[in-house]
Amino acid sequence: MSSSSVPEIAMLSHDHDDHVTFASHPGEEGAPVAVIEADRRLSQSVLWDLQRRYFAEAGISAWSTSRVPHYVTSNPALAHAYAAVFLGFLRDLHASGLDVAEPVTLVELGAGSGRFAYLFLRAFTDLLARTPLAGVRVRYVMTDCVETNVRFFQEHAWLRPFVERGVLDFAVVDAERDREIHLLRAGVTLAPGSLRNPLGVIANYVFDGLRQDAFHFAGGQLQEQLISLTVPEPVEDSADPSLLDRLEISFAARPAPLDYYGDPELDSILRGYAARLDGATVLFPVSAMRSLGRLAELAGGRMLLLSGDRGDIREEALPVPPTLGLARHGSFSLDVNYHAIAELVRGRGGEALATEHRRAHLHVSAFLLGAHPTGHAETRFAYEEAVGRAGPDDFFSLRRGIEGSYDALDTAQILSLLRMSRWDVRILRDCLPVLWKHQPSASARACQDVVRAVTRVWESYFPIGEEQDLAFELGLLLHAYGGHREALALFGDSVRIHGDDARTRWNMGLCHYALGEVEAAFARFGEASRLDPGFVPAGAMQVKA
């Protein structure tokens, strides 16, 4: 194959960012069913235990196999928007008496694959370094309730530079229970009264997986929705998380008192719903709200929470279908009632920031607790600019609308899209066939632009164990566009991520040869032969099947 021909690239299937909602249905009349549980309060259902076991057993593979949706909350556009809002929060803190002797702590709940944290740290440290606040110490804490995931973060080479700069720490945190956060690297515990500065919290695709209740309101009265779970065949292990894909779900209503929780804050919100939402069934994010309360206690009542999830903050959008809109994707998720969270925050004298327009895929809200002389003017301004006017959800919707038409774009348009996306790997990956199509007719300047763009995009890549060797594929592309030195670096990263391979070493040799580095070229050719004595190259770039 010549270096300018289009390689047959084996592409991974897209991870699905639109959740599939399954209608609940009982077994056929007369058909035997195994009852997993019957008439349980939703927040006490075994569903949540199955969910925990799924993530504990799957570890990082929950995301590397694209089973659990995560792209919509792990892309550069969202990370840059959050970085801008948090920088606005820092400006507010600095104006009101920030304690510069102590770091400002930003905790990410449920860091998942780790991709968002990596992208955020890249965006935020770059922004901060170019402001008068460059000397402010910020401590980002990646957390997860699964210990193996936290170990993955700790050992990840891409995160090591942030650790060495003292910007990054790690903790195992159960968002539904823990009141303290033990930092694994610093060896200190964050507890109520220990923080000298307000706290930042990020929760993306977290609240949709925490325990919720569901209520129906009629005539000013409350009815709790009780869940029953069955499967159409006998079950050997009722705690097997694979049951989540097979469960048949039904709900029944039962009258309940308006002081349901015995908690004045939560019960006040329920009473308000009973008075205003006649005939509506509503999800109630009880665990998310209690988690916020514990975090506020940890923060001394001064906090910024940034959260992106499926859900809505508008009261008129609260009613859910009889199935509660439960979506399954290896695990499962429910919409987040951000309106209830906002009511809790406002009841504590705080403020909820949201977009005026309805979200299409991801609702991003900011919640502020604690008094400020200007009412957190910088944070509110940053949120409006980064999220409210045209934010990450808008860009995600636009990408979804044009992804089937990438083939109609010319090289300049693809590069524009990459710049607008803040150098999104997913978009570049999807546009690879189009860039190969344009390569034979590309001008020298266009070739240089493509090489620079691909290099910038690769800098935002965070490997999590996917099968696709994207570094190898981008190395092929850059070699074809004349970026031989840059292609060498990518082939080196291919070895670093996916292990050594005769085809990779051969391609590295061709890059050295194109650069006039003959001795290095033949050294790589020799390494290819030693790695695979049966390797018979065609004399040009080699492609992985």
C-alpha positions as CSV (number, residue, x, y, z in Angstrom):
1,M,0.0,0.0,0.0
2,S,1.4,3.4,-0.9
3,S,1.6,6.0,1.8
4,S,-1.0,8.2,0.2
5,S,-3.7,5.5,-0.2
6,V,-6.5,5.2,2.3
7,P,-5.9,2.4,4.9
8,E,-8.6,0.1,5.9
9,I,-9.1,1.4,9.4
10,A,-11.1,-0.8,11.8
11,M,-13.3,1.7,13.6
12,L,-14.9,1.2,17.0
13,S,-18.6,1.6,17.1
14,H,-19.8,4.8,18.7
15,D,-20.6,5.0,22.3
16,H,-24.3,5.8,22.6
17,D,-25.1,9.1,24.2
18,D,-28.8,8.9,23.7
19,H,-30.2,6.6,26.5
20,V,-32.6,3.9,25.4
21,T,-35.7,3.8,27.6
22,F,-37.3,0.4,28.1
23,A,-41.0,0.1,28.8
24,S,-41.8,-2.0,31.8
25,H,-43.9,-5.1,31.2
26,P,-45.1,-7.9,33.4
27,G,-44.7,-11.5,32.2
28,E,-47.3,-13.1,30.0
29,E,-50.4,-14.3,31.7
30,G,-49.7,-17.8,33.1
31,A,-46.0,-17.7,32.3
32,P,-43.8,-18.5,35.3
33,V,-41.8,-15.6,36.6
34,A,-39.1,-15.2,39.3
35,V,-39.9,-12.4,41.7
36,I,-36.8,-10.5,42.7
37,E,-38.7,-8.1,45.0
38,A,-42.2,-6.8,45.3
39,D,-43.6,-3.4,46.4
40,R,-40.5,-1.8,47.7
41,R,-39.8,1.9,48.1
42,L,-37.8,2.9,45.0
43,S,-34.8,4.2,47.0
44,Q,-34.7,0.9,48.9
45,S,-34.9,-1.3,45.8
46,V,-32.3,-4.0,45.0
47,L,-31.8,-2.1,41.7
48,W,-29.2,0.2,43.4
49,D,-27.3,-2.8,44.8
50,L,-27.1,-4.4,41.4
51,Q,-25.9,-1.1,40.0
52,R,-23.1,-0.9,42.6
53,R,-22.0,-4.5,41.9
54,Y,-22.0,-3.8,38.1
55,F,-19.6,-0.9,38.4
56,A,-17.5,-2.8,41.0
57,E,-17.1,-5.8,38.7
58,A,-16.8,-3.9,35.4
59,G,-14.3,-1.3,36.6
60,I,-12.9,0.9,33.8
61,S,-14.2,-1.5,31.2
62,A,-17.7,-0.1,31.8
63,W,-16.4,2.9,29.8
64,S,-13.6,1.4,27.6
65,T,-16.1,-0.9,26.0
66,S,-18.6,2.0,25.4
67,R,-21.3,0.2,27.4
68,V,-21.9,3.1,29.7
69,P,-22.5,6.4,27.9
70,H,-19.9,9.0,28.8
71,Y,-18.8,11.0,25.8
72,V,-21.4,13.7,26.4
73,T,-19.8,14.4,29.8
74,S,-16.2,13.7,28.8
75,N,-15.4,16.0,25.9
76,P,-13.2,19.1,25.6
77,A,-16.2,21.5,25.1
78,L,-17.7,20.6,28.4
79,A,-14.4,20.5,30.2
80,H,-13.5,24.0,28.9
81,A,-16.9,25.4,30.0
82,Y,-16.5,24.0,33.5
83,A,-13.0,25.4,33.7
84,A,-14.3,28.8,32.7
85,V,-17.0,28.7,35.4
86,F,-14.7,27.5,38.1
87,L,-12.2,30.3,37.2
88,G,-15.1,32.8,37.6
89,F,-15.7,31.2,41.1
90,L,-12.0,31.7,41.9
91,R,-12.3,35.4,40.9
92,D,-15.2,35.8,43.3
93,L,-13.3,34.1,46.1
94,H,-10.2,36.2,45.5
95,A,-12.4,39.4,45.6
96,S,-14.0,38.4,48.9
97,G,-10.8,37.3,50.8
98,L,-9.4,34.1,49.6
99,D,-7.0,32.4,52.0
100,V,-4.0,32.1,49.6
101,A,-2.0,30.0,52.2
102,E,-4.5,27.2,51.6
103,P,-5.5,25.5,48.3
104,V,-9.0,25.7,46.9
105,T,-10.3,22.2,46.7
106,L,-12.4,20.9,43.8
107,V,-13.8,17.4,44.2
108,E,-15.1,15.4,41.3
109,L,-17.7,12.8,42.4
110,G,-17.7,9.6,40.4
111,A,-14.8,10.4,38.1
112,G,-15.7,7.3,36.0
113,S,-13.3,6.8,33.1
114,G,-11.1,9.8,34.3
115,R,-11.4,11.5,30.9
116,F,-13.3,14.5,32.1
117,A,-10.7,15.2,34.9
118,Y,-7.9,15.0,32.4
119,L,-9.6,17.4,30.0
120,F,-10.6,19.8,32.8
121,L,-7.1,19.9,34.3
122,R,-5.6,20.7,30.9
123,A,-8.1,23.4,30.2
124,F,-8.2,24.9,33.7
125,T,-4.4,25.0,34.3
126,D,-3.9,26.7,31.0
127,L,-6.6,29.3,31.7
128,L,-5.4,29.9,35.3
129,A,-1.8,30.4,34.2
130,R,-2.8,33.3,32.0
131,T,-4.7,35.3,34.7
132,P,-3.6,37.4,37.7
133,L,-4.7,34.4,39.8
134,A,-1.9,32.2,38.5
135,G,-0.4,31.9,42.0
136,V,-3.6,30.5,43.5
137,R,-3.2,26.9,44.6
138,V,-6.0,24.6,43.4
139,R,-6.3,21.0,44.4
140,Y,-8.4,18.7,42.2
141,V,-9.6,15.5,43.8
142,M,-10.7,12.6,41.6
143,T,-13.0,10.3,43.5
144,D,-14.9,7.1,42.8
145,C,-16.7,4.6,45.0
146,V,-14.8,1.7,43.2
147,E,-11.3,1.3,44.5
148,T,-10.0,-0.3,41.3
149,N,-11.0,2.8,39.4
150,V,-9.2,5.0,41.8
151,R,-6.0,2.9,41.5
152,F,-6.4,3.2,37.7
153,F,-6.3,7.0,38.1
154,Q,-3.4,6.9,40.4
155,E,-1.3,4.8,38.1
156,H,-2.3,6.5,34.8
157,A,0.8,8.1,33.1
158,W,-1.3,10.9,31.5
159,L,-2.3,12.2,35.0
160,R,1.2,11.9,36.5
161,P,2.3,15.5,35.5
162,F,-0.6,17.0,37.4
163,V,0.2,14.9,40.4
164,E,3.8,16.0,40.3
165,R,2.7,19.6,40.2
166,G,0.7,19.2,43.3
167,V,-2.6,19.9,41.4
168,L,-4.2,16.4,41.6
169,D,-5.1,14.0,44.4
170,F,-7.3,11.0,44.7
171,A,-9.9,9.5,47.1
172,V,-12.3,6.6,47.4
173,V,-15.6,8.3,48.1
174,D,-19.1,6.9,48.4
175,A,-21.4,9.8,47.5
176,E,-24.3,8.2,49.2
177,R,-22.6,7.8,52.6
178,D,-19.3,9.5,53.2
179,R,-19.0,12.7,55.3
180,E,-15.3,12.9,55.0
181,I,-12.8,12.6,52.1
182,H,-9.4,11.1,52.7
183,L,-6.8,12.3,50.2
184,L,-4.6,9.4,49.3
185,R,-1.5,11.3,48.2
186,A,-1.6,14.1,50.7
187,G,-2.6,11.8,53.5
188,V,-5.0,14.3,55.0
189,T,-8.7,14.0,55.6
190,L,-11.2,16.7,54.6
191,A,-13.8,17.0,57.3
192,P,-16.2,19.6,58.5
193,G,-14.1,22.6,59.7
194,S,-10.9,21.5,57.9
195,L,-11.3,23.7,54.8
196,R,-10.2,27.3,55.0
197,N,-11.6,28.2,51.6
198,P,-15.0,27.3,49.9
199,L,-15.3,24.0,48.2
200,G,-15.9,23.2,44.5
201,V,-17.8,20.0,43.5
202,I,-18.3,18.5,40.1
203,A,-20.9,15.7,39.6
204,N,-21.4,14.6,36.0
205,Y,-23.6,11.5,35.3
206,V,-23.5,10.8,39.0
207,F,-26.9,11.9,40.4
208,D,-28.8,9.9,37.8
209,G,-27.3,6.7,39.4
210,L,-27.9,7.6,43.1
211,R,-30.9,6.4,45.0
212,Q,-34.2,8.2,44.2
213,D,-37.8,7.9,45.2
214,A,-40.9,8.5,43.1
215,F,-44.2,10.0,44.1
216,H,-47.5,10.6,42.5
217,F,-49.5,13.7,43.6
218,A,-53.3,13.9,43.4
219,G,-55.7,16.2,45.2
220,G,-53.0,17.6,47.4
221,Q,-52.1,14.1,48.6
222,L,-48.9,12.1,48.2
223,Q,-48.6,8.5,46.9
224,E,-45.3,6.7,47.0
225,Q,-44.5,4.6,43.9
226,L,-43.5,1.1,44.9
227,I,-41.4,-1.0,42.6
228,S,-41.6,-4.7,41.8
229,L,-39.0,-6.6,39.9
230,T,-39.4,-10.0,38.1
231,V,-37.6,-12.0,35.5
232,P,-39.2,-14.5,33.2
233,E,-37.0,-17.4,34.3
234,P,-35.5,-18.8,37.5
235,V,-32.5,-17.0,38.8
236,E,-29.5,-18.7,40.5
237,D,-27.9,-15.4,41.8
238,S,-30.4,-12.6,42.6
239,A,-27.4,-10.3,43.1
240,D,-26.0,-10.8,39.6
241,P,-25.7,-7.4,37.9
242,S,-26.5,-8.9,34.5
243,L,-30.1,-9.1,35.8
244,L,-30.3,-5.3,35.1
245,D,-30.7,-6.2,31.4
246,R,-33.5,-8.7,32.0
247,L,-35.6,-7.3,34.8
248,E,-39.2,-6.6,34.2
249,I,-40.3,-3.6,36.2
250,S,-43.7,-2.5,37.4
251,F,-45.0,0.1,39.8
252,A,-47.9,0.4,42.2
253,A,-49.0,3.5,44.2
254,R,-49.6,3.6,47.9
255,P,-50.8,6.6,50.0
256,A,-48.1,8.1,52.1
257,P,-47.9,11.1,54.6
258,L,-46.6,14.5,53.4
259,D,-44.0,14.4,56.1
260,Y,-42.5,11.4,54.3
261,Y,-38.9,11.8,55.3
262,G,-39.2,13.4,58.7
263,D,-36.7,16.0,57.3
264,P,-38.1,19.6,57.2
265,E,-36.1,20.5,54.1
266,L,-37.2,17.5,52.0
267,D,-40.7,17.4,53.3
268,S,-41.2,21.1,52.5
269,I,-40.4,20.4,48.9
270,L,-42.8,17.5,48.8
271,R,-45.6,19.7,50.2
272,G,-44.9,22.3,47.6
273,Y,-45.2,19.7,44.9
274,A,-48.4,18.3,46.4
275,A,-49.9,21.8,46.2
276,R,-48.9,22.5,42.7
277,L,-48.5,19.3,40.7
278,D,-51.9,17.6,40.7
279,G,-51.9,14.4,38.7
280,A,-48.1,14.3,38.2
281,T,-45.6,11.5,38.9
282,V,-42.2,12.9,39.9
283,L,-38.8,11.5,40.7
284,F,-37.2,12.8,43.9
285,P,-33.4,12.6,44.1
286,V,-33.2,12.0,47.8
287,S,-29.6,10.6,47.8
288,A,-28.3,13.5,45.7
289,M,-29.9,16.0,48.0
290,R,-28.5,14.4,51.1
291,S,-25.1,14.2,49.4
292,L,-25.2,17.9,48.7
293,G,-26.1,18.5,52.4
294,R,-23.0,16.5,53.5
295,L,-20.8,18.3,51.1
296,A,-22.2,21.7,52.2
297,E,-21.3,20.7,55.8
298,L,-17.8,19.8,54.7
299,A,-17.5,23.1,52.9
300,G,-18.8,25.2,55.9
301,G,-21.8,26.2,53.9
302,R,-19.7,27.8,51.1
303,M,-19.7,25.8,47.9
304,L,-20.1,25.7,44.1
305,L,-21.6,22.6,42.6
306,L,-21.4,22.0,38.8
307,S,-23.5,19.1,37.6
308,G,-24.3,17.8,34.2
309,D,-26.8,15.0,33.7
310,R,-30.0,13.9,32.1
311,G,-32.9,15.8,33.7
312,D,-34.3,19.3,34.0
313,I,-34.6,22.2,36.4
314,R,-37.9,23.5,35.2
315,E,-40.9,22.5,37.4
316,E,-43.1,22.1,34.3
317,A,-40.7,19.4,33.1
318,L,-40.9,17.3,36.2
319,P,-43.7,14.8,35.4
320,V,-42.3,11.4,34.2
321,P,-43.9,8.5,32.3
322,P,-45.3,5.5,34.2
323,T,-42.0,3.6,33.6
324,L,-40.1,6.6,35.2
325,G,-37.9,6.9,32.1
326,L,-35.5,4.3,33.4
327,A,-32.7,3.7,30.9
328,R,-30.4,0.6,30.8
329,H,-26.9,0.5,29.5
330,G,-25.2,-2.3,31.4
331,S,-26.0,-0.2,34.5
332,F,-29.1,2.0,34.5
333,S,-30.0,5.6,35.1
334,L,-33.0,7.9,35.8
335,D,-33.5,11.5,35.0
336,V,-32.4,14.0,37.7
337,N,-35.0,16.3,39.2
338,Y,-32.7,19.4,39.3
339,H,-35.7,21.5,40.4
340,A,-35.8,19.7,43.8
341,I,-32.0,20.3,44.2
342,A,-32.5,23.9,43.3
343,E,-35.3,24.2,45.9
344,L,-33.0,22.7,48.5
345,V,-30.3,25.2,47.6
346,R,-32.6,28.2,47.6
347,G,-34.0,27.1,50.9
348,R,-30.5,27.5,52.3
349,G,-30.2,31.0,50.9
350,G,-28.2,29.8,47.8
351,E,-28.7,30.3,44.1
352,A,-29.3,28.0,41.2
353,L,-27.9,28.8,37.7
354,A,-29.5,27.3,34.6
355,T,-29.9,27.9,30.9
356,E,-33.1,29.7,29.7
357,H,-33.5,27.2,26.9
358,R,-34.4,23.5,27.2
359,R,-31.5,21.1,27.1
360,A,-31.4,18.5,24.3
361,H,-29.0,16.0,25.7
362,L,-27.3,17.3,28.8
363,H,-28.6,19.6,31.5
364,V,-25.8,21.6,33.1
365,S,-26.6,23.5,36.3
366,A,-24.5,25.4,38.8
367,F,-25.5,25.8,42.4
368,L,-24.0,28.3,44.8
369,L,-24.1,28.3,48.6
370,G,-22.8,30.9,50.9
371,A,-23.0,34.7,51.0
372,H,-20.8,36.8,48.8
373,P,-20.6,40.7,48.6
374,T,-21.4,40.7,44.8
375,G,-23.6,37.7,44.8
376,H,-20.9,35.6,43.0
377,A,-21.1,38.0,40.0
378,E,-18.0,36.5,38.3
379,T,-19.4,33.0,38.6
380,R,-22.7,34.0,37.2
381,F,-21.1,35.8,34.3
382,A,-18.8,32.9,33.5
383,Y,-21.8,30.5,33.6
384,E,-23.8,32.7,31.3
385,E,-21.0,33.0,28.8
386,A,-19.8,29.4,28.9
387,V,-23.0,27.5,29.3
388,G,-26.1,29.8,29.1
389,R,-25.6,31.5,25.7
390,A,-24.4,28.5,23.6
391,G,-22.9,25.8,25.7
392,P,-21.7,22.2,25.6
393,D,-25.2,20.8,25.1
394,D,-25.6,23.1,22.0
395,F,-22.4,22.0,20.5
396,F,-23.2,18.3,21.2
397,S,-26.5,18.7,19.4
398,L,-24.8,20.4,16.5
399,R,-22.3,17.6,16.2
400,R,-25.0,15.0,16.3
401,G,-26.8,16.8,13.5
402,I,-23.8,16.9,11.1
403,E,-22.0,13.7,11.9
404,G,-23.8,11.9,9.1
405,S,-22.6,14.5,6.7
406,Y,-18.9,14.7,7.5
407,D,-18.1,13.3,4.0
408,A,-19.5,16.6,2.5
409,L,-16.9,18.7,4.5
410,D,-13.7,19.9,3.0
411,T,-10.4,19.9,4.9
412,A,-10.8,23.5,6.0
413,Q,-14.3,22.9,7.4
414,I,-13.1,19.8,9.3
415,L,-10.3,21.8,10.9
416,S,-12.8,24.6,11.8
417,L,-15.0,22.0,13.5
418,L,-12.0,20.6,15.4
419,R,-11.1,24.1,16.6
420,M,-14.7,24.8,17.7
421,S,-14.8,21.5,19.6
422,R,-11.6,22.4,21.5
423,W,-9.8,19.6,19.7
424,D,-12.2,16.7,20.2
425,V,-10.7,13.3,19.6
426,R,-14.1,11.8,18.9
427,I,-14.7,14.2,16.0
428,L,-11.3,13.6,14.5
429,R,-11.8,9.9,14.7
430,D,-15.1,10.1,12.9
431,C,-13.5,12.4,10.2
432,L,-10.5,10.2,9.5
433,P,-12.0,8.7,6.3
434,V,-12.7,12.2,5.0
435,L,-9.2,13.4,5.7
436,W,-7.8,10.4,3.9
437,K,-10.1,11.2,0.9
438,H,-8.7,14.8,0.7
439,Q,-5.1,13.9,1.3
440,P,-4.0,13.3,-2.4
441,S,-5.2,16.8,-3.4
442,A,-4.1,18.6,-0.3
443,S,-1.8,21.7,-0.8
444,A,1.4,22.0,1.2
445,R,-0.3,24.6,3.5
446,A,-3.3,22.3,4.0
447,C,-0.9,19.4,4.9
448,Q,0.8,21.6,7.5
449,D,-2.6,22.6,9.0
450,V,-3.8,19.0,9.2
451,V,-0.5,17.9,10.9
452,R,-0.8,20.7,13.5
453,A,-4.5,20.0,14.1
454,V,-4.0,16.3,14.6
455,T,-1.2,16.9,17.0
456,R,-3.3,19.3,19.0
457,V,-6.2,16.8,19.1
458,W,-3.9,14.0,20.2
459,E,-2.8,16.1,23.2
460,S,-6.3,15.8,24.6
461,Y,-6.6,12.0,24.2
462,F,-6.8,10.0,27.5
463,P,-6.5,6.3,26.9
464,I,-8.7,4.0,29.0
465,G,-8.0,0.6,27.5
466,E,-10.0,0.7,24.2
467,E,-9.1,-1.8,21.6
468,Q,-8.7,0.7,18.8
469,D,-5.1,1.9,18.4
470,L,-5.9,5.5,17.5
471,A,-2.3,6.6,17.9
472,F,-1.3,4.1,15.2
473,E,-4.1,5.3,12.8
474,L,-3.3,8.9,13.3
475,G,0.4,8.2,12.8
476,L,-0.5,6.7,9.4
477,L,-2.5,9.9,8.5
478,L,0.3,12.2,9.6
479,H,2.9,10.3,7.6
480,A,0.7,10.6,4.5
481,Y,0.3,14.4,5.1
482,G,4.1,14.8,5.4
483,G,4.3,15.1,9.2
484,H,6.9,12.4,9.6
485,R,8.3,13.7,12.9
486,E,4.9,14.0,14.4
487,A,3.9,10.6,13.1
488,L,7.0,9.1,14.8
489,A,5.7,10.5,18.1
490,L,2.3,9.0,17.6
491,F,3.8,5.6,16.7
492,G,5.8,5.9,19.9
493,D,2.6,6.5,21.8
494,S,1.0,3.4,20.1
495,V,3.8,1.3,21.5
496,R,3.4,3.0,24.9
497,I,-0.4,2.3,25.0
498,H,-0.9,-0.9,23.0
499,G,2.5,-2.6,23.2
500,D,5.2,-3.2,20.7
501,D,4.4,-4.5,17.2
502,A,6.3,-5.2,14.1
503,R,4.1,-3.0,11.9
504,T,4.5,-0.1,14.2
505,R,8.3,-0.4,14.2
506,W,8.4,-0.7,10.4
507,N,6.3,2.4,10.1
508,M,8.6,4.2,12.5
509,G,11.5,3.2,10.2
510,L,9.7,4.7,7.2
511,C,9.3,8.0,9.1
512,H,13.0,8.1,9.9
513,Y,13.8,7.3,6.3
514,A,11.6,10.1,5.1
515,L,13.4,12.4,7.5
516,G,16.8,11.3,6.1
517,E,17.7,9.4,9.2
518,V,18.8,6.3,7.5
519,E,20.7,4.6,10.4
520,A,17.6,5.0,12.7
521,A,15.4,3.8,9.9
522,F,17.3,0.5,9.5
523,A,17.4,0.1,13.3
524,R,13.6,0.2,13.4
525,F,13.4,-2.2,10.4
526,G,15.6,-4.6,12.3
527,E,13.4,-4.3,15.4
528,A,10.4,-5.1,13.3
529,S,12.0,-8.3,12.0
530,R,13.1,-9.4,15.5
531,L,9.6,-8.8,16.9
532,D,8.0,-10.9,14.1
533,P,10.5,-13.1,12.1
534,G,7.7,-13.9,9.7
535,F,6.8,-10.3,9.0
536,V,7.0,-9.6,5.3
537,P,6.5,-5.8,4.7
538,A,5.3,-4.6,1.3
539,G,7.8,-1.7,1.4
540,A,5.2,0.9,2.4
541,M,3.3,1.8,5.5
542,Q,1.8,-1.1,7.3
543,V,-1.8,-1.2,8.5
544,K,-3.2,-3.0,11.5
545,A,-6.2,-5.2,10.7
